[in-house]
Every structure is written in structure tokens, then in C-alpha cells.
Amino acid sequence: MNEQDQCLHTGLTGRSLLENSLLNKGTAFSMEERSELDLHGLLPPRIESMEEQCRRAYKSFSIKPTPILKHIYLRSLQDTNETLFYALVQSHLEEMLPIIYTPVVGQACQRFSDLYRRPRGIYIAYHQREHISAMLANFKRNIEVIVVTDGERILGLGDQGIGGMGICIGKLSLYSAVGGIAPNKTLPIMLDCGTNNQQLLNDPNYLGWRHERISDDEYYAFVEDFIRGVKRRWPNVLLQFEDFAINHATPLLEKYRDELCSFNDDIQGTAGVTGASLLAAATAAGKSIENMKIAFLGAGSAGCGIAEQLVRLMVGRGLSDEQARQQIFMVDRDGVLNDEMEGLRPFQQRLVQSTKGLKQWGCSENPGLLDVVTHGKPDAIVGVSGQPGLFTREVIETMAENHERPIVFPLSNPISQVEATPEDIIEWSDGRALIATGSPFDPVEYKGNRYPVAQCNNIYIFPGLGLGVLAAGAERISDGMLDAAVETLAMSSPAVINPEAPLLPELNRIHQVTCEIAIAVAKKAQEEGLAPKCEQTMLEARVRGQRWSPEYRRVLLSDS
């Protein structure tokens, strides 16, 4: 029998039971449960079904006048009754996704200390690092997925200190709502290394460690202590690094990805969903990814991570590594990354262009984005700059002059940081551009046509990746497993069948797509010797059997 179909046993009764969000059913407790668990008088007399509770909760959600108040309501519901929270979110995923995650979670992170109500997760401050093992031991249950941040690069908002915990909570909510990871097996963790956000340091309500960020030597030693503590406590856990600054994100990923089952969603998850979207866009434009040139505005860890994903996709389709890299242009504030630049990070050095080739364009200075679009004629431009408005009208019109279906991905979020709005891109390209964004946008109406806008949301990748890893029992996450997720998502694109359709599946298909990605990831893990082998049918059964769904189970008083 599946664990979900069994009864839940607990020693909690009365108010203590109602205050446990993982066990609380609120008005759905039956009369027998109320008698056995001493709940009479603590609840209204009416007994409701899950459906009735969801209707009532949705009404409360709907009357909240602003997105941030809707976010606060959902967080409160999550802290009170997690099963009902997930049932509600699954029933209204498209509406609630931007509320529990981007873009509204950014506001919640900025106001985290003011909005703080109830404990959730673990806060490990640098000056308390000697107690890491004891802190982790507070959680007696088996943890399968951890999302950890240091709060230094939250979305496009920068250093939010302890407010970064809001990102971890939001991401794990999606692991459960979409990936089917049981919420009692997830854990958000905040590594409080201090903050360089002077506004937070001056805020009398700030709940974090009131100290400037620690030095790199102290930082890496602190993270090492944390990783050792996690490995001792939960050696088989899946650890997701979230919203670490560029100078730390790649070194941490490279150091620990073969030591612990871990990945960085900002680098690898973003790369995966963008790679899949570009594959779909290439098909819609009648092109092949290996024949395309792609320019990136923003050469940080996210942009370079996407570029490396594309290199692997191109190499997998017959190009040499060198040929693939020649088709990638990384542009930062100083222009195209080239082989004469100094001070580049190792992950940037792998993506430089030859200055000899760039000089043939006849530019007086190192080429910028417009020069690349004019002379290099890339098929696609991808914005990961975190700076608004950099995809100018001239840039988009030049793309449209060079290509019948220009591919334009302004991925920076939140919306205030986007390189160009879909409305402008559609107008400047006369409705011909293929668009995916980082934040959600409404469809664009232009010249009597309606253009849906795909959101390059990591929700399409990381829940399926996590589900596949857990179902297979994978010990590591390889590039091959990530590539399997990308190819599977790309094949699910509506644009593969209809070039006018969105580049990514509608959210009402997200659970099916997540299962397909999980199966592909698990299968690849087996092929690469990173997970025990089993028959395909058994593997698929494991993936589906691993999924938790928000359904009430009978709660019984334990004998002990």
C-alpha cells in the first residue's frame, strides 16, 4: 500500500495537533477523529470536505486587494494547513504561481522581517556556525530536498540578507505542488553570512545577523561546515543552491556537485528551461539549433550557464566544441567577451570570441549588443542582464531585418528589470518575434492578432529533475541528466506542432510534463551508472509512486 493511503499516527492532540501544519485538517477532521484527538470545541461543528474548504479559502484569497496581501494569505494558510494550501495552489496554479513565486516573492523577500510570523526552515548565522549539527538535528524526520541560499542575489533585487529565506520557501512549495515531493520531506535553509545592504543594516526591524558580509575565506569555510553537517545528517539528500552571487555560485557548484547530489537552479535550471525554449523556437522558425548564432546580454553565471547548455546541445547534434563556442556571443558592460580581456572568471574564459574575428566587423571599440546584432546577425538574443530597457527599438528592428522570425528572450526578472516588454518586441518586430520572458506577461494584442507569451520559468525543469533523482535513487546530477530534461521539455512544446503556439506547455499540463521529465532524468541516471538499474516499467511506476498529492488521510492517536 502506498504510504499516502495509510493512516497517520501521532501523539499530538488538541491545540498542539491543530498547530501542526503538516497534520492539521481543520474543519475536515471527522467526528470520530475529533473524539479521539480531543478536538471537540476547538473547531466549528460543521465538518467540511476538502473541496468545500478550497472554495472557502479561494474566496478569502480572491478578496485580498493586492498581490502582496494574497501572498501573505497563502503563506499563512501554508503555516496553518499545508495539505489544504497545496490543494488550493494546484487547483489555481496559473493564478497563484506568480503570487507564491516570481514576481511577488521578490516583494516578500524585501519585506521579510516585517512580514515574519511563524518559524519555517533553519536559519544558520555565521556566528552560530559551531552549532550547525545541533540545528540540523532539530528536524528528526528524513529530509529529501533542501533549498539553501545566502540571500546575496535575490532575483534582480540583489542582497536581501535573511529575506532570501522567502525564495527557499517559495521554491520548495513548487517542488511539492508540481513535483509531488512530500512537504514534510523538504527543508528551506538560510545561511546568514551578514548583508551589505545598508538599508537592512539600518532597519531596526531587520531579523538577520546585523553585520557586513564575511570575507571569502570565512565564507567558504562556513559553507564547507554546512555541507559536512548536511552530509552527516542526510547523506542522500538533494541540495539545491539558490540565488547565490556570481562570485560564489559557480565555484560552489563546481566544488560540491560531485561530492553531494546537488545543483544550482539559477545556473542549471535556468539553462535547462531556456535551452528547451530555444530548441522549440528554432523549430518554430524552421531552423536547427546547431546552425544558429546566439547572443547573450549578461555574462554572469546564469548567462554562461545557458550558453554552456547550448554548447552541449550543439555538440550533441554534430558540431565540435570549438565550432559551437564560435556561435555564442557573450556581451557584458564592456562589450563582447574576447580573448584579450583581463579579469575574466574561468567560466567566462571558456566563452570568449577571437578579437581577430571581431575586428573584421570594423567597429572602433569592442562591439556592444547592437554591433553584434548588426554584424554578427545572431538568430536569437537572450537577456540576463538584470538591467531594464537594454533591448532597444533599434536592436529589435535590426533583428527583424535580419531574420523572418527573430528570437528574443528578455529573461531578467522581476518585471521592473526586463530588457524589453513583449508588447514593445511584438510592435518593433511587426508581430514576427518569437518571445519567452523570465516574468509572467499577459498575451499581447497587435493588429488584430493575439500573441501568447511563454514564461521561461524554472518550474518546468527543477520539480521534474528532483522527482526523477529521488525516484531513481540517483547519487549525483550529471550534465547528461540535465540534457535529458531539456530535450524532454523541448519535445513537449506546443510550438513544435504549431509555430504560432507558445514555446512552453500551458501550466494545465505541467504535472504530465514533470512526470515525463522525471522519467527521462531517472533513465539517464541509470544509463550513466548513477542510479540502480531496473526495468523501464518499474522505473515509471517508481516516478508515479513517488509523487505525493494533497489528500487528507485519517489521523489516529499513536499507542505510545
Residue pairs with C-beta under 8 A, 6 or more apart in sequence:
2 545
4 548
4 549
4 551
4 553
5 553
6 553
7 553
7 554
7 555
7 556
8 23
8 553
8 554
8 555
8 556
9 555
9 556
9 557
9 558
10 17
10 20
10 23
10 555
10 556
10 557
10 558
11 557
11 558
11 560
12 20
12 23
12 37
13 37
13 38
13 39
13 557
14 37
14 38
14 39
14 42
15 42
17 23
17 24
17 37
17 39
17 555
18 24
18 26
18 39
18 42
18 43
21 78
21 79
21 80
21 81
21 82
22 82
22 83
22 183
22 184
23 555
24 80
24 81
24 82
24 83
25 33
25 81
25 83
25 84
25 552
25 555
26 43
26 48
26 53
26 80
26 81
26 84
27 43
27 44
27 46
27 47
27 48
27 53
28 47
28 48
28 49
28 50
28 53
28 84
28 552
29 37
29 39
29 43
29 47
29 555
30 47
30 554
31 47
33 39
33 554
33 555
34 40
34 43
36 556
36 557
37 555
37 557
48 56
50 83
50 84
50 87
50 550
50 551
50 552
53 84
53 87
54 84
54 87
54 88
54 91
57 77
57 84
57 88
58 88
58 91
58 92
60 73
61 70
61 73
61 74
61 88
61 92
61 96
64 70
64 72
64 73
67 98
67 99
67 104
67 107
68 104
68 107
68 108
68 111
70 96
70 99
70 104
71 99
71 100
71 104
71 105
71 107
71 108
72 108
72 115
74 85
74 88
74 89
74 96
74 99
74 100
75 108
75 115
75 117
75 169
76 117
77 84
77 85
77 88
78 85
78 173
79 117
79 118
79 120
82 183
82 550
83 550
83 551
83 552
84 550
85 550
86 173
86 176
86 177
86 183
86 550
87 550
87 551
88 96
89 96
89 100
89 173
89 177
90 177
90 550
93 177
93 178
93 507
93 508
93 510
94 507
94 508
97 174
97 440
97 457
97 459
97 507
98 104
98 439
98 440
100 170
100 173
100 174
101 170
101 171
101 173
101 174
101 459
102 155
102 413
102 414
102 438
102 439
102 440
102 457
103 155
103 413
103 414
103 415
103 439
103 440
105 155
105 166
105 167
105 170
106 154
106 155
106 156
106 157
106 413
106 414
108 115
108 163
108 166
108 170
109 151
109 154
109 155
109 157
109 160
109 163
109 164
109 165
109 166
109 167
110 157
110 160
110 163
111 163
112 160
112 162
112 163
112 165
112 166
112 207
113 162
113 163
113 203
113 205
113 206
113 207
113 208
114 205
116 207
120 165
120 169
120 188
121 165
121 168
121 169
121 187
121 188
121 189
121 190
122 135
122 136
122 138
122 139
122 187
122 188
122 189
122 190
123 162
123 165
123 189
123 190
123 192
124 132
124 135
124 189
124 190
124 191
124 192
124 226
125 192
125 208
125 209
126 191
126 192
126 193
126 194
126 209
126 211
126 214
126 218
126 222
127 209
127 211
128 135
129 222
129 225
129 226
132 225
132 226
132 229
133 229
133 232
133 233
136 229
136 230
136 233
137 233
139 187
141 184
141 185
142 185
142 234
143 185
143 186
143 187
143 233
143 234
143 237
144 181
144 182
144 185
144 186
144 234
144 236
144 237
144 238
144 470
145 172
145 175
145 181
145 185
145 186
145 187
145 237
145 238
145 240
145 466
145 470
146 186
146 187
146 188
146 189
146 230
146 234
146 237
146 238
146 239
146 240
147 167
147 168
147 171
147 172
147 175
147 186
147 187
147 188
147 189
147 240
147 242
148 168
148 188
148 189
148 190
148 191
148 226
148 239
148 240
148 241
148 242
149 164
149 165
149 167
149 168
149 189
149 190
149 191
149 241
149 242
149 243
149 244
150 164
150 190
150 191
150 192
150 193
150 243
150 244
150 245
150 248
151 159
151 160
151 161
151 162
151 163
151 164
151 165
151 190
151 191
151 192
151 193
151 195
151 208
151 243
152 158
152 159
152 164
152 193
152 213
152 243
152 244
152 245
152 248
153 159
153 243
153 244
153 245
153 246
153 249
153 266
154 160
154 163
154 164
154 167
154 243
155 167
155 243
155 413
155 414
156 386
156 412
156 413
156 414
156 416
156 417
157 414
158 197
159 195
159 196
159 197
159 200
159 213
160 195
160 197
160 200
161 192
161 194
161 195
161 197
161 200
161 206
161 208
162 190
162 192
162 195
162 206
162 207
162 208
162 209
163 200
163 208
164 190
164 242
164 243
165 188
165 190
167 242
167 243
168 188
168 189
168 190
168 242
169 188
171 188
171 240
171 242
171 265
171 462
172 181
172 183
172 186
172 187
172 188
174 459
174 462
174 463
175 181
175 186
175 462
175 463
175 466
176 182
176 183
176 186
176 548
178 459
178 463
178 510
178 511
178 514
179 462
179 463
179 464
179 466
179 467
179 514
179 518
179 547
180 463
180 467
180 511
180 514
180 546
180 547
180 548
180 549
181 463
181 466
181 467
181 470
181 548
182 548
183 548
189 226
191 222
191 223
191 226
192 208
192 209
193 209
193 213
193 214
193 219
193 222
194 208
194 209
194 211
194 212
194 213
194 214
195 201
195 208
195 209
195 211
195 212
195 213
196 212
196 213
200 206
200 208
201 210
201 212
213 219
214 222
216 247
219 248
220 251
223 252
227 239
227 256
227 259
227 260
230 237
230 239
230 260
231 259
231 260
236 261
236 473
236 475
237 260
237 261
238 261
238 262
238 466
238 469
238 470
238 477
239 256
239 260
239 261
239 262
240 262
240 263
240 264
240 265
240 462
240 466
241 249
241 252
241 253
241 262
241 263
241 264
241 265
241 266
242 264
242 265
242 266
243 266
244 252
244 264
244 266
246 300
246 301
246 345
247 345
249 264
249 266
249 267
249 301
250 264
250 267
250 301
250 304
250 345
250 346
250 347
252 264
253 262
253 263
253 264
253 267
253 268
256 262
257 263
257 476
257 477
258 476
261 469
261 474
261 475
261 476
261 477
262 477
263 269
263 465
263 477
263 482
264 301
264 305
265 458
265 462
266 301
266 302
266 305
267 301
267 302
267 304
267 305
268 305
268 309
268 477
268 482
269 458
269 461
269 462
269 465
270 302
270 305
270 306
270 384
270 411
270 456
270 458
271 302
271 305
271 306
271 308
271 309
271 482
272 309
272 458
272 461
272 465
272 482
272 485
272 486
272 489
273 456
273 457
273 458
273 460
273 461
273 489
273 504
274 306
274 309
274 382
274 409
274 411
274 436
274 456
275 306
275 309
275 310
275 313
275 486
275 490
276 460
276 461
276 485
276 486
276 487
276 489
276 490
276 493
276 504
277 409
277 436
277 454
277 456
277 490
277 493
277 503
277 504
278 289
278 292
278 294
278 310
278 380
278 382
278 407
278 409
279 289
279 313
279 486
279 487
279 490
279 493
280 490
280 493
280 495
280 496
280 503
280 504
281 380
281 407
281 434
281 436
281 495
281 503
282 288
282 289
282 292
282 379
282 407
283 493
283 495
283 496
283 499
284 405
284 434
284 495
284 496
284 499
284 500
284 503
285 379
285 403
285 404
285 405
285 407
285 434
285 499
286 405
286 499
287 379
288 317
289 310
289 313
289 314
289 317
290 313
290 314
290 317
290 318
290 319
290 324
292 327
292 378
292 379
292 380
293 327
293 328
293 329
293 376
293 377
293 378
293 379
293 380
294 307
294 310
294 327
294 328
294 329
294 378
294 379
294 380
294 381
294 382
295 328
295 329
295 331
295 369
295 372
295 373
295 376
295 378
295 380
295 381
295 382
296 303
296 306
296 307
296 328
296 329
296 330
296 331
296 381
296 382
296 383
296 384
297 303
297 331
297 369
297 381
297 382
297 383
297 384
297 385
297 390
297 391
297 419
298 331
298 332
298 383
298 384
298 385
298 386
298 412
299 330
299 331
299 332
299 337
299 348
299 351
300 384
301 347
302 384
303 330
303 382
303 384
304 330
304 347
304 348
304 350
304 351
305 347
306 382
306 384
307 328
307 330
307 351
308 347
308 350
308 351
309 482
309 483
309 486
310 324
310 328
311 321
311 324
311 325
311 328
312 479
312 483
313 483
313 486
314 323
314 324
314 327
315 321
315 324
316 483
325 350
325 351
326 353
326 357
328 351
329 336
329 353
329 372
329 376
329 378
330 336
330 337
330 348
330 351
330 352
330 353
331 337
331 367
331 368
331 369
331 372
334 341
334 366
335 365
335 366
335 367
335 368
335 371
336 353
336 358
336 366
336 367
336 368
336 371
336 372
337 344
337 348
337 351
337 352
337 353
338 352
338 353
338 354
338 355
338 358
338 366
339 352
339 353
339 354
339 355
340 355
341 352
344 352
358 366
358 367
361 367
361 371
361 375
361 376
362 375
363 371
363 375
367 375
367 376
369 381
369 390
369 395
370 392
370 394
370 395
370 398
372 378
373 381
373 395
373 398
373 399
373 402
374 398
377 402
377 403
378 399
379 403
379 406
379 407
380 406
380 407
380 408
380 409
381 391
381 395
381 399
381 406
381 407
381 408
381 409
382 409
382 411
383 390
383 391
383 409
383 410
383 411
383 412
383 418
383 419
383 420
384 411
384 412
385 412
385 419
386 412
386 417
387 412
387 417
387 419
388 412
388 416
388 417
388 418
388 419
389 419
389 420
390 419
390 420
391 408
391 410
391 419
391 420
391 425
392 420
393 424
393 428
396 406
396 408
396 420
396 424
396 425
396 428
396 429
396 433
397 428
397 429
399 406
399 408
399 429
399 433
400 406
400 428
400 429
400 430
400 432
400 433
404 432
405 432
405 433
405 434
405 499
406 429
406 432
406 433
406 434
407 433
407 434
408 420
408 425
408 429
408 433
408 434
408 435
409 435
409 436
409 437
409 456
410 418
410 419
410 420
410 421
410 422
410 425
410 435
410 437
410 438
411 419
411 436
411 437
411 438
411 456
412 418
412 419
412 438
413 438
413 439
414 439
415 439
415 441
418 437
418 438
418 439
421 441
422 435
422 437
422 441
422 444
422 451
422 453
423 444
423 446
425 433
425 435
426 433
426 435
426 444
426 446
426 451
427 446
431 446
431 447
431 449
431 451
434 495
434 503
435 451
435 453
435 454
435 503
436 453
436 454
436 455
436 456
436 503
436 504
437 453
437 454
437 455
437 456
438 455
438 456
438 457
439 455
440 453
440 455
440 457
441 453
441 455
442 453
443 450
443 451
443 452
443 453
444 450
444 451
444 453
445 451
452 501
452 502
453 502
454 502
454 503
454 504
455 504
456 504
457 504
459 510
460 489
460 504
460 505
460 510
460 513
460 517
461 485
461 486
461 489
461 517
463 514
464 485
464 488
464 513
464 514
464 515
464 516
464 517
464 518
464 521
465 477
465 481
465 482
465 485
465 517
465 518
465 521
467 514
467 515
467 517
467 518
467 521
467 543
467 546
467 547
468 474
468 481
468 485
468 517
468 518
468 519
468 520
468 521
468 522
468 525
468 543
469 477
469 481
469 521
469 522
469 525
470 546
471 518
471 522
471 539
471 542
471 543
471 545
471 546
472 521
472 522
472 523
472 525
472 526
472 530
472 531
472 532
472 539
472 542
473 531
473 532
474 481
474 521
474 522
474 525
474 530
474 531
475 530
475 531
476 530
478 524
478 525
478 528
478 530
480 524
480 527
480 528
481 521
481 524
481 525
481 528
481 530
483 524
484 517
484 520
484 521
484 523
484 524
485 517
485 520
485 521
487 520
488 513
488 516
488 517
488 520
489 504
489 513
489 517
490 496
492 505
492 509
492 513
492 516
493 501
493 502
493 503
493 504
493 505
494 501
494 502
494 503
494 504
494 505
494 506
495 501
495 502
495 503
505 513
515 543
515 544
515 547
518 543
519 539
519 540
519 543
522 531
522 539
522 542
522 543
523 536
523 539
525 531
526 532
526 533
526 534
526 539
534 542
